[in-house]
Structures are given as C-alpha cells and as structure tokens.
Amino acid sequence: MSSFEIVILSFGLALDAFAVSLCAASSGALKGRRSAVRLAFHFGLFQALMPVLGWLLGHELEKLIERYDHWIAFLLLFLVGAKMIIESLKPEEEKDNSNPSKGMRLVMLSVATSIDALVVGFSLGLVRVNIWYPSVMIGLITGAMSLLGIFLGKKLGDRFGKRMEILGGVIIIAIGLKILIEHLSS
C-alpha cells in the first residue's frame, strides 16, 4: 500500500470525526481550546488505535464484529444526535450543555466514529500491511480534520445558533443511518 493510498484512506476515515466535530462545535457545547483539543485528540487517538486493534484481533473475529459494527455505530450516533436535537428545543435555562469532550459522551463519540477504522485494521492485516504507519497517519489526519471541523463549527454556531444545533443533531443521526444503510445493503 503506497503512502498516497494511506493518506486517501486516512481522509476517508476522518470524515465522520470531522462532521461530528463540526456539529459539536456549532452547538456551542465545546467550551474553550482545551475542550477542542481534547475532542480532536481523542478522535485521532481512537482512529489510530482501532486499526491496530483490528489488525491484532485478526480475521476470525472480523466476521463476528462485522455483523454488528454498523448497528453499534448507528445506535451511538443516533443517541448523541437525538440528545442534541432535544436539547436544542429546550429553553436556554433547561438545556444540558454538557461538554462532548468529557466522560461517556466523549467515549461514545470516539468509538462511534472509529468503528470503521477497526474494520480497516482487519483488512490491512489480511493483506499483510505493516499497521504502524497507516495507524499513525489515520490518527494524525483525523485529529487535524477534527480541529478543522471544530473551527468551522464554531463559526457556523456563532452565526446561526440554535438552528445549527438542530442541524448538527440531524447530521449526526444521518451519519449513523448512512453507516447502517451501507452495511445492510452490501
């Protein structure tokens, strides 16, 4: 696998994390640079570790996980997106503006956006690609794309406010639905 192919693969895997970062930032839930860096770091970290985990687990477990990975990703993204939509419809004083860069929300988002990287790790193991270089590239590009999404999301959120929260929730649910439909139709 060439370096160019690895970079293209990395950008493809980073798109979900980019979209979720954009939505999280546009909702106003990320508070400050530390939250932005924490979210981008964890997205990049999970995207880097999942291919290694997939590569290590090997071909036997691929069939077991492959049957359910799309359902797990869909469920996690649906829950996060639905919560964003519900929160956006509440009056400001009732909102739960909990930071998505902390606690279980961070873990759920990180896992949901990186399950596809686990499957990529299985695939790379099958074709006997050394996993370390692709894994590092996937993590770095995902982290950078997440920071870009946060930057753009902040600009959109400042300009469009509550509408961006609703749109963000819909987009996150749509990403989960896209993952589910792609896997069920193939």
Sequence and secondary structure as in RCSB ss.txt:
>XXXX:A:sequence
MSSFEIVILSFGLALDAFAVSLCAASSGALKGRRSAVRLAFHFGLFQALMPVLGWLLGHELEKLIERYDHWIAFL
LLFLVGAKMIIESLKPEEEKDNSNPSKGMRLVMLSVATSIDALVVGFSLGLVRVNIWYPSVMIGLITGAMSLLGI
FLGKKLGDRFGKRMEILGGVIIIAIGLKILIEHLSS
>XXXX:A:secstr
  HHHHHHHHHHHHHHHHHHHHHHHHTT   HHHHHHHHHHHHHHHHHHHHHHHHHH HHHHHHHHTTHHHHHHH
HHHHHHHHHHHHHHS GGG     TTSHHHHHHHHHHHHHHHHHHHHHHHHTT  SHHHHHHHHHHHHHHHHHHH
HHHHHHHHHHTHHHHHHHHHHHHHHHHHHHHHHHH 
